[in-house]
Every structure is written in C-alpha cells, then in structure tokens.
Amino acid sequence: MVFKEVLVRNQVGLHARPATFFIQKANEFKSTIWVEKEERRVNAKSLLGVLSLGIVGGINIKIIADGPDENNAVESLVELVKSGFAE
C-alpha cells in the first residue's frame, strides 16, 4: 500500500468535470484506489464517492492505492491533481 498527499490547486476543486477526469484516470489501474479528505475515505473510482467529499481548491487530499500497479496509480493521480486539470 502506498499513499501521497497533494494540494488541490484549481480554484473549484474536484467538481463534476475534474472529478470525471480523476475517475477515468483511476480506472486505468488494477489497484484499489481511495481518496481521503480529513477523516473520510472514498473509492477513487466512484464519481459519487469523490463528489461526496466536497473537495475544494486549497486543501490537501491523500491518494491511497493498494495493488499490482499502486506506485504508478498514485503518481499518475498526484500529477493529474497538481496539473490543475488544465483549468
């Protein structure tokens, strides 16, 4: 199991469009992946789960993966969040 914290840089956070990009990227991996905000953890492959966290810009989230491609999964998702989802 690996994890990394990342700062959400885009102003609106993970609203519908960026969350969709995030979930599509997460679904490219075989590993089980979670997103954690404060004490809540949700499946990173679930749109409703990710949206339910209410992730806004300027906060840190933790991306956690467990499985055969866990390192690549975490690195790819961290880079996506750092990119600001091209917004």
C-alpha positions in Angstrom: 0.0 0.0 0.0 1.3 3.4 -0.9 -0.1 6.9 -0.5 0.8 10.6 -1.1 -0.7 13.9 0.0 -1.3 16.5 -2.7 -2.6 20.1 -2.6 -5.7 20.7 -4.8 -4.6 23.8 -6.8 -7.5 24.6 -9.1 -10.0 27.0 -7.5 -13.1 25.0 -7.8 -11.6 21.7 -6.6 -13.0 18.4 -7.8 -16.3 19.4 -9.1 -18.0 17.3 -11.9 -15.6 17.8 -14.8 -12.3 17.4 -12.9 -13.7 14.6 -10.8 -14.6 12.8 -14.1 -11.1 13.1 -15.3 -9.8 11.9 -12.0 -12.1 8.8 -12.0 -11.2 8.0 -15.6 -7.5 8.0 -14.7 -8.1 5.9 -11.6 -10.0 3.3 -13.6 -6.9 2.8 -15.8 -5.3 0.9 -12.9 -5.9 -2.5 -11.5 -5.1 -1.4 -7.9 -7.8 -0.5 -5.4 -7.6 3.3 -5.0 -9.0 5.6 -2.4 -9.2 9.4 -1.9 -9.1 10.7 1.6 -10.1 14.2 2.9 -9.7 14.7 6.6 -11.2 11.5 8.1 -13.4 10.4 5.2 -12.1 7.9 2.6 -13.9 7.0 -0.6 -13.4 4.8 -3.6 -11.4 6.9 -6.2 -13.2 5.0 -9.0 -16.6 6.2 -7.9 -17.9 9.6 -9.1 -20.5 9.9 -6.4 -17.9 9.0 -3.8 -15.4 11.6 -4.9 -18.0 14.3 -5.3 -19.4 13.5 -1.8 -16.1 14.6 -0.3 -16.7 18.2 -1.4 -13.1 18.7 -2.3 -12.4 22.4 -2.9 -9.3 24.3 -4.0 -6.6 24.9 -1.4 -6.9 21.8 0.6 -4.8 18.6 0.8 -6.1 15.2 -0.1 -4.5 11.9 0.3 -4.4 9.4 -2.6 -4.0 5.8 -1.5 -3.5 2.7 -3.6 -3.1 -1.0 -3.0 -2.4 -3.5 -5.7 -0.1 -4.5 -8.5 0.3 -1.0 -10.0 -0.1 1.0 -6.8 3.0 3.2 -7.3 2.0 4.2 -10.9 -1.6 4.8 -9.8 -0.6 7.2 -7.0 2.0 9.0 -9.1 -0.4 9.5 -12.1 -3.2 10.7 -9.9 -1.0 13.1 -8.0 0.3 14.6 -11.2 -3.2 15.0 -12.5 -4.2 16.9 -9.4 -1.0 19.0 -9.5 -1.8 19.9 -13.1 -5.0 21.7 -12.0 -7.0 19.6 -14.5 -6.0 22.0 -17.3 -8.3 24.7 -15.9 
